[in-house]
Amino acid sequence: MDDATRDERVAGRGRSRRRLTILALAIGAALVVVIAAVLAGEEGIGTPYSTIDPASGAADDIQGLYRLIFYMAAIVFIGVQALIVYTALKFRRRSNVTERPPQVHGNRTLEIAWTIIPALILLVILIPTIQVMYETDAEAQEGDIVIDVYGKQWWWEIHYQGMAADGGPLVTANELVLPVGREVQFRLHSNNVIHSFWVPQLAGKMDVMPGHINELSFTPREPGDYYGECAEFCGVSHAWMRFEIDVVEEDQFDAWVQAWNTPPTFDGDPSTTDVAEVPTVFGQCILCHSVNGTNAMAAQEGLSANPLGLGAGPNLTLFGCRDIVAAGLLVNTPENLYTWLDRPGEVKEGNYMSSVIKDDTLTPEQINELVAYLSSLQPEGGCPEDGGAPLGTPVAVGGGA
């Protein structure tokens, strides 16, 4: 081998080393950027449907698994890409080599390695996953507060067990109020189709199945407004089967329970527009909707309710204090409420109310009367304070009166 050839090969090896060094630095920089972006995202707010902003121990456990899987996947990805580039550079065809390189068929050491390493990676993921599953199931067996949730088409009926003044359930719909720092057990029911109860910042998904009661629990640690939704396709308005959880301090929760149990003022004079004396136009709603403390208490509730919706609409007690209308589709404003009562079928396709209220069922005057009445369903001293500014606001649709 002459000196020129030797010098060329030495120079070639030097260039290869520089390329590999640059590659390693590039991969390292990319990894740093990805990890920084993930960590920055976890610190962000304003992400009510994101699992990377947990606000309970149950959500922390799920996020911990996500992070473990992400980091393991990042290590595998970077390792595989580095090996591919190294192999391509190390064993590339060189211009001054004409003979065919040695042909290799099988390598027992490599085959054992790429079988054992993925198995170990999966084992590292499997063990904490099983631990979280069993811990989650054990925690779901009890709670300081027990709430039965009934998945309807397409809204949520909420029963706080033992919190009504008579010892029965406190019934509401689509919005839950929970005290911070108290463990809450949810028992999930359905008598129509399969739904899925999901509050990304507070807990994982749990199916709501006909004929079977699933349970989950969590302890919210931060006051605030959290949004949930149905995560299992359940029909035409599945995308608008949402709900809200207001996490408040203990005294605010007690005030809300007391407000629900306090009957509206009633003076016994039929000529007045007293809250307890529902307006005449509410007669079209009285078979499907209940209002605590009034003569509107005929609506069906729970699993005994008609699965098709007949006679089984949301309980409207304290409706004037709610943030949302139509299971999270609309912000609760007089304009949106007017639109919902005027054209329920256009606002939310397939809902049962649209089979009762048609275009000419209610006059503008009747709708305005209903809006005023529903907005007045508040405690005498005003609505209890909630957890503060919401993390996200449902998008209002439609026009006004």
Beta strands, then each sheet from edge to edge (+ up, - down):
strand 1: 145-151
strand 2: 156-160
strand 3: 170-173
strand 4: 175-179
strand 5: 184-190
strand 6: 195-198
strand 7: 206-208
strand 8: 214-218
strand 9: 224-230
strand 10: 242-248
strand 11: 324-325
strand 12: 330-331
sheet 1: 3+ 2- 1+ 5+ 8-
sheet 2: 4+ 10+ 9- 6+ 7-
sheet 3: 11+ 12-
end
